[in-house]
Amino acid sequence: MRKERRTGVKKNDVIVLDTDILIDADRGIKQARLFLNKISSENILAISEITAMEIIVGCKNKNELFTAEKYLSQFMIYKIN
């Protein structure tokens, strides 16, 4: 059963994010970080496996890959058929 908060948003609503918002947040763009902070407090955040691979492919070395994998672990990842 879903629990509604005062805002009317259900805690278990899932929002699937695009690569662009993740990259913008990682680059420190304030609006992207504020947006993610706002929606993550009331929703479950998810990405597609394509988005995950786009982030991973953009890594330039093992340190970036480790950081990216840690970052991506906070999201549900949906497989695309």
C-alpha positions in Angstrom: 0.0 0.0 0.0 1.3 3.5 -0.9 1.7 6.1 1.8 0.9 9.6 0.6 2.8 12.6 2.0 1.4 16.0 2.6 2.5 17.0 -0.9 0.3 14.3 -2.4 3.4 12.5 -3.9 3.5 8.8 -3.1 6.8 7.7 -1.6 7.1 4.7 -3.8 6.6 6.6 -7.1 9.5 5.7 -9.4 11.1 8.4 -11.5 13.3 7.3 -14.4 16.1 9.7 -15.0 17.9 10.6 -18.2 21.7 10.7 -18.6 21.7 14.5 -18.9 20.5 15.2 -15.4 23.0 12.8 -13.9 25.9 14.4 -15.8 24.7 17.9 -15.0 24.5 17.0 -11.3 27.9 15.4 -11.4 29.4 18.5 -13.0 28.0 20.6 -10.1 25.2 22.4 -11.9 23.1 23.8 -9.1 19.7 23.4 -10.7 20.4 19.7 -11.5 21.5 19.0 -7.9 18.5 20.8 -6.4 16.2 18.9 -8.7 17.6 15.5 -7.8 17.6 16.4 -4.1 14.0 17.5 -4.2 12.7 14.4 -6.1 14.8 11.9 -4.2 13.3 12.8 -0.9 9.9 11.8 -2.1 10.4 9.2 -4.8 12.4 6.2 -5.8 15.0 7.2 -8.5 15.8 4.9 -11.4 17.8 4.8 -14.5 17.8 2.5 -17.5 20.7 0.1 -18.2 21.5 2.3 -21.2 21.9 5.4 -19.0 24.2 3.4 -16.7 26.4 2.3 -19.6 26.5 5.9 -20.9 27.9 7.0 -17.6 30.4 4.1 -17.4 31.6 4.5 -21.0 32.4 8.2 -20.2 34.9 7.2 -17.5 38.5 8.0 -18.4 40.3 5.8 -15.8 39.7 3.2 -13.0 39.2 5.9 -10.4 36.4 7.5 -12.4 34.9 4.1 -13.0 34.9 3.3 -9.3 33.3 6.7 -8.5 30.7 6.2 -11.3 29.8 2.7 -10.1 29.4 3.9 -6.5 27.2 6.8 -7.8 25.0 4.5 -10.0 24.5 2.1 -7.1 22.0 4.5 -5.5 19.6 4.1 -8.4 17.3 1.3 -9.4 18.4 0.1 -12.8 15.9 -1.1 -15.3 16.7 -3.5 -18.1 15.6 -2.5 -21.6 14.3 -5.2 -23.9 
